[in-house]
Amino acid sequence: MGIPSRDVLLVADSANRDALQRLGDTVREIHATGACSLTADLYERVDGGWRKLAGKTPGKN
């Protein structure tokens, strides 16, 4: 899941590597160009809560 700006929420299935790569690319693009940017970080749902994805963010870096 990514929240690159105040008015955008993006979600992808973690089992789909292509979707995660596209999610990472899209989150970074919106974060860099959008108004009211929040974060380029991606998060995953774990044990009823959210945590920042560890390591390299999927997509082109």
N, C-alpha and C positions, 0 to 999 in steps of 0.2 A: 504494500500500500504506500502511496506517496501523496503528500499534500504540498505541492510546489508553490501554490499561492492561495490567498484567502478564499477564493471561490472555486477551487478545483480539488477534487478528490479522485485519485486513480487507483484501481485495484487490478491485480492479476493473480492467476493461479500459480502457486510456487512450484507445482509439478511441471509447468510448461516453461522451459528455458527460453524459448523465443519470446514468449510473452513478458518474461522478466527483463530480458534485454531491451525490448521495446519500451517497457514501463520506465526503466532507468533512463533511457535516452529522452523520452518524452518529459519526464519529471525535470531533468536538468535543463531542457530547452525552455519549458514554461517558467521555471525558476529564474532563469537568466534573462528572459524577455518580458515576463508578465508584470503587471502592476500588483502591488501588495504581496510581494514574494514572501514565502515563509521558510521552506527548507527544501534542499535537494536530496535529503536523506530518504531512504526507504525503510519501512517498518514491517514486521511480521507479527502475526497473532500467535501468542504462546501462553498456554495455561490461563486463558481468560483475560489476558492483558496484551499490551503491545510492547515490542522491543525493537530497537534500531538493528537493522541487518548488519551483522559483523562482517568485516573484510571489505573487499572491493565491491562497489555498487555495480550491478549488472549493467551492461550497455557499453557504449564507447566512452572511454575515459581519456 
